[in-house]
Amino acid sequence: MARASRSDVARLAGVAPTTVSNVLNGRAEALRLAPATVERVRAAALELQYIPQASAQTLRGGRSHTLGLLLAALPPSPFVPVVYDVLTSAIVQAQRRERLLFPVVQPEHGEDTAYIDRMLADVDLAGVVCEYSPRNALAGQRLVDMDVPVVWMSLDSPPEERAGIAHVHADEKPGVRDVLSRLRIAGDRRLGVLVGPVYRTERLDVAEELFPGRIELIEAESWLPHAGMAATRSALARHRDLGAFFCADDLLAIGALQACAEKGLAVPDDISVIGFGGYQLGEYGIGELTTVHWPLRELAAAAVDTLVDHLASGDRRSRVPAATAPVTRVLPSEAVVRSSALLAPHPLR
């Protein structure tokens, strides 16, 4: 006799297949399903001797070994180092911890969390690493409400506190402060800060603190090198008093270096160029770029480790989400000093 499917149970109970999954995965109460509906589903599953695939794995192994990775909405150009570093590091670390990783990207439209319900109906997740973003906060809270362990992962300092098991985040400021505090720039020169769309303010905050009244904010159309080159070219034509560029991403710094070379400016003698990210971009020939290492790979690995360690804990109380997830790891950025900027050995400001 062929093994009964979820659709068979749904048909017999007169409900949708996702309702079958929610009932049999123990999420009926969180979803406020009617008791009569729950009873019909369970009776149909018993009559058909149906065991969901994920539940059958749980019966054999004790619990699911699949972790979720909930990412914020992808940028317009998704094939960038930020996405690559976070995703691949999480996959590798999950594999090292003998877990499977199920990545999910936040939809671009609306703030509906229905996709969370659909995901949990189809995949039995032991827990989720949730990248913090204002819109992702709703999805993360929905996971917490459905009793799914959540570890928050913030690429910079978290602006708000969220319920969950733990919170790990990067701190962008230390590396930026180390580099910019040592930057040699004449007193009558200004610092150009090159950013892309929807930029993070932590990097800009440090620059404004160290160079009050001497900042020229330059916004590129994207975070890619060609946009950085165009924005730098325009800035150099409009502002004659720029003594250095601090680029909020290494890809923008590539464009800035190209624009400076096009203008005949020697780096760093005529103008300094500093990046941010510390990506492995040898194919662009920027091995001499002074930059700031953004610890994204270490952050993703730490988030996976934190979730796995909590799931493996024998203390059931440690799995109960706190109203404010405790910050368990803070990974600071670090300066990577090379030859594209004139830096003093000690802070000048």
Beta strands, then each sheet from edge to edge (+ up, - down):
strand 1: 66-71
strand 2: 100-105
strand 3: 127-131
strand 4: 150-154
strand 5: 166-171
strand 6: 190-195
strand 7: 215-219
strand 8: 242-247
strand 9: 272-274
strand 10: 291-293
strand 11: 327-332
strand 12: 334-336
sheet 1: 2+ 1+ 3+ 4+ 5+ 11+
sheet 2: 7+ 6+ 8+ 9+
sheet 3: 10+ 12-
end
